[in-house]
C-alpha cells in the first residue's frame, strides 16, 4: 500500500513508530487510574442544608463540571453585551 506522500506504508512500521498523539490516551488513562486509586477516601460534603458522603474522586471530578455549567451561560451573556 502507498501512503499519500508516495512512501510505502506498512502496519509493522506504524506499530514500531507510533506518532506522539497515540500515546496521549494511554497516558491519560494511567493518570486517571492513579487519581482514582489515591482518592478513594469517603468525604462529607455539605452545602447549605444538604449533605452527602462520597468518595473524594467523584466529588473532585464533578466540581469542574458544575463550574463549566455555571460559567458557560455567563460567558455567552457577557459576549453578547460587547
Backbone as numpy.savetxt, mean C-alpha at the origin, in Angstrom:
# Nx Ny Nz CAx CAy CAz Cx Cy Cz
11.26 -15.62 -30.91 10.40 -14.46 -30.91 11.31 -13.22 -30.91
10.87 -12.15 -31.56 11.68 -10.94 -31.67 11.00 -9.82 -30.90
11.77 -9.12 -30.07 11.26 -7.99 -29.29 11.12 -6.77 -30.18
10.35 -5.75 -29.76 10.16 -4.56 -30.57 11.47 -3.85 -30.95
12.51 -3.96 -30.15 13.79 -3.32 -30.44 14.60 -4.08 -31.47
14.15 -5.23 -31.92 14.86 -6.02 -32.91 15.73 -7.12 -32.32
15.89 -7.15 -31.02 16.69 -8.19 -30.40 15.81 -9.40 -30.07
16.43 -10.54 -29.95 15.65 -11.74 -29.66 15.21 -11.74 -28.20
14.05 -12.31 -27.96 13.45 -12.34 -26.63 13.35 -13.77 -26.19
13.70 -14.03 -24.95 13.53 -15.38 -24.42 13.04 -15.30 -22.99
12.27 -16.28 -22.61 11.73 -16.33 -21.26 12.86 -16.50 -20.25
13.86 -17.27 -20.58 14.99 -17.48 -19.68 15.73 -16.19 -19.38
15.88 -15.34 -20.39 16.55 -14.05 -20.18 15.69 -13.16 -19.29
14.38 -13.22 -19.45 13.48 -12.40 -18.63 13.56 -12.83 -17.17
13.68 -14.14 -16.92 13.80 -14.65 -15.56 15.16 -14.26 -14.97
16.20 -14.34 -15.77 17.55 -14.05 -15.28 17.77 -12.56 -15.02
17.15 -11.70 -15.81 17.38 -10.25 -15.70 16.05 -9.50 -15.58
15.35 -9.67 -14.45 14.05 -8.98 -14.33 14.26 -7.47 -14.14
13.36 -6.67 -14.72 13.46 -5.23 -14.50 13.18 -4.88 -13.05
13.59 -3.69 -12.63 13.44 -3.28 -11.24 12.02 -3.27 -10.75
11.07 -2.92 -11.62 9.67 -2.82 -11.18 9.09 -4.18 -10.80
9.70 -5.27 -11.25 9.21 -6.60 -10.91 9.43 -6.88 -9.43
10.43 -6.27 -8.82 10.77 -6.52 -7.43 9.97 -5.67 -6.46
9.21 -4.70 -6.93 8.47 -3.81 -6.05 7.37 -4.56 -5.28
6.57 -5.35 -5.96 5.46 -6.07 -5.30 5.97 -7.06 -4.25
6.96 -7.91 -4.54 7.45 -8.81 -3.48 8.06 -8.05 -2.30
8.74 -6.94 -2.57 9.32 -6.15 -1.48 8.22 -5.56 -0.60
7.16 -5.03 -1.22 6.05 -4.49 -0.44 5.34 -5.59 0.34
5.25 -6.77 -0.24 4.63 -7.90 0.46 5.43 -8.27 1.71
6.74 -8.34 1.59 7.59 -8.66 2.74 7.47 -7.58 3.81
7.48 -6.31 3.41 7.32 -5.22 4.37 5.95 -5.29 5.06
4.91 -5.60 4.29 3.56 -5.70 4.86 3.44 -6.84 5.86
4.01 -7.99 5.53 3.96 -9.14 6.45 4.73 -8.80 7.72
5.88 -8.16 7.59 6.64 -7.75 8.77 5.87 -6.75 9.62
5.19 -5.82 8.97 4.38 -4.82 9.67 3.28 -5.49 10.49
2.56 -6.41 9.87 1.47 -7.11 10.56 2.02 -7.97 11.69
3.14 -8.65 11.45 3.71 -9.52 12.48 4.14 -8.74 13.71
4.60 -7.52 13.54 5.08 -6.74 14.68 3.98 -5.96 15.38
2.82 -5.83 14.78 1.76 -5.00 15.34 0.48 -5.79 15.58
0.60 -6.93 16.25 -0.57 -7.77 16.51 -1.18 -7.53 17.88
-0.62 -6.66 18.66 -1.09 -6.41 20.02 -2.45 -5.70 19.97
-3.44 -6.18 20.72 -4.73 -5.47 20.72 -4.62 -4.13 21.46
-5.26 -3.13 20.89 -5.27 -1.80 21.51 -6.71 -1.33 21.65
-6.94 -0.51 22.65 -8.28 0.06 22.87 -8.29 1.44 22.24
-9.19 1.66 21.31 -9.31 2.94 20.62 -10.62 3.58 21.08
-10.51 4.77 21.63 -11.70 5.50 22.09 -11.81 6.80 21.32
-13.01 7.08 20.84 -13.29 8.33 20.16 -14.65 8.81 20.65
-14.64 9.90 21.36 -15.83 10.44 22.01 -16.44 9.37 22.92
-17.63 8.90 22.63 -18.27 7.89 23.48 -18.10 6.48 22.93
-17.51 6.34 21.76 -17.34 5.03 21.14 -16.00 4.43 21.52
-15.96 3.13 21.62 -14.71 2.44 21.92 -14.68 1.10 21.24
-13.51 0.69 20.82 -13.34 -0.59 20.15 -11.96 -1.13 20.50
-11.83 -2.43 20.58 -10.53 -3.07 20.79 -10.17 -3.79 19.49
-9.06 -3.40 18.93 -8.57 -3.96 17.67 -7.10 -4.29 17.79
-6.61 -5.20 16.95 -5.15 -5.30 16.82 -4.62 -3.97 16.24
-3.41 -3.64 16.56 -2.86 -2.35 16.16 -2.75 -2.19 14.65
-2.42 -3.26 13.91 -2.15 -3.11 12.48 -3.37 -2.67 11.68
-4.60 -3.20 11.90 -5.71 -2.67 11.11 -6.05 -1.24 11.49
-5.85 -0.89 12.76 -6.11 0.49 13.17 -5.16 1.45 12.45
-3.90 1.06 12.35 -2.93 1.90 11.65 -3.19 1.97 10.15
-3.76 0.92 9.58 -4.07 0.94 8.15 -5.36 1.71 7.86
-6.29 1.71 8.78 -7.57 2.39 8.57 -7.42 3.91 8.67
-6.55 4.39 9.53 -6.42 5.83 9.75 -6.05 6.61 8.49
-5.10 6.17 7.66 -4.85 6.91 6.41 -6.06 6.90 5.47
-6.80 5.81 5.45 -8.00 5.76 4.60 -9.02 6.80 5.07
-9.21 6.88 6.37 -10.13 7.88 6.92 -9.63 9.29 6.57
-8.33 9.52 6.68 -7.77 10.82 6.32 -8.01 11.18 4.87
-7.85 10.23 3.99 -8.10 10.48 2.56 -9.57 10.76 2.32
-10.45 9.99 2.96 -11.89 10.22 2.79 -12.30 11.61 3.27
-11.63 12.11 4.29 -11.92 13.46 4.76 -11.25 14.51 3.88
-10.03 14.24 3.44 -9.26 15.23 2.71 -9.64 15.44 1.25
-10.07 14.40 0.57 -10.38 14.53 -0.86 -11.53 15.51 -1.12
-12.65 15.42 -0.44 -13.72 16.41 -0.69 -13.27 17.83 -0.35
-12.48 17.99 0.71 -12.00 19.33 1.07 -11.07 19.88 0.00
-10.24 19.06 -0.57 -9.33 19.52 -1.62 -10.09 19.90 -2.88
-11.09 19.12 -3.24 -11.90 19.45 -4.43 -12.61 20.78 -4.24
-13.15 21.00 -3.06 -13.84 22.24 -2.78 -12.86 23.42 -2.87
-11.65 23.24 -2.35 -10.63 24.28 -2.37 -10.19 24.58 -3.81
-10.10 23.55 -4.66 -9.68 23.75 -6.04 -10.73 24.51 -6.83
-12.01 24.31 -6.53 -13.07 25.03 -7.24 -13.07 26.51 -6.91
-12.64 26.87 -5.72 -12.64 28.28 -5.32 -11.60 29.09 -6.06
-10.55 28.48 -6.52 -9.46 29.19 -7.18 -9.83 29.60 -8.53
